[in-house]
C-alpha cells in the first residue's frame, strides 16, 4: 500500500508502476472495509471496487462514485500557528496537576523536586509540540496536492486529471518522478521505491511491491 497521505512521495523507479486507488482522503470506506481490502489479492480488490485492470472504471460508475464519495480532498482546517500549538501543550489536566505539585514543592522549599517537575513539564511540551507541528507540516504538504494531476486509466483510456478527481477503483499509472496522489494498492510494479521523507523523515527510499500485504502491517 503506497503511503498517503497523507503527502506526495516521489518515486525512484525507472519502470512504470500500476496502482489501484483503494483508499482516498474521502473514500466512503469504513476502517473495517479498508483493512479487508488489504487482505485480498489485487484482482479481488479490483473486482470489489468494480474496476478493471486494463480499462479502469467505466464513465458511468465514475460519475456515480464521485457523487457518492465527493472529491478526493482533505477537509478544510484552520491552520494554527507554531505559538498556539506550543501553548496547547500546557492545556491538559495532567499539566495542571504538575503545576500544582510545582507550587506545593515551592512552598515546602523542595526546590530539587520542583525543578524535576518543571523539567518534566517542559520536556512533555517540547515533544508534544514537535509531534503536532510535524503533523501540521504533513497536512500542509497534502493540501498542496490540490493543484496536482494524476495519470489514470478510465474507460479504457489513459488520461490526466486533477488529484481531486481520483475515485475508488481508479487505475493510477506511476513512473519515475511521479508523486503518489492517494492511498494506493500496488497491482503491478518493477524496482519500485518511494521517497517517504516528507511523511516519516526517513532519508532512504522505501521499496514497495505488489505482493499481498500482512494485515498487521498496512504501511508496507
Beta strands, then each sheet from edge to edge (+ up, - down):
strand 1: 10-11
strand 2: 17-23
strand 3: 149-154
strand 4: 157-162
strand 5: 171-174
strand 6: 183-188
strand 7: 193-195
strand 8: 206-207
sheet 1: 1+ 7- 8+
sheet 2: 4+ 3- 5+ 2- 6+
end
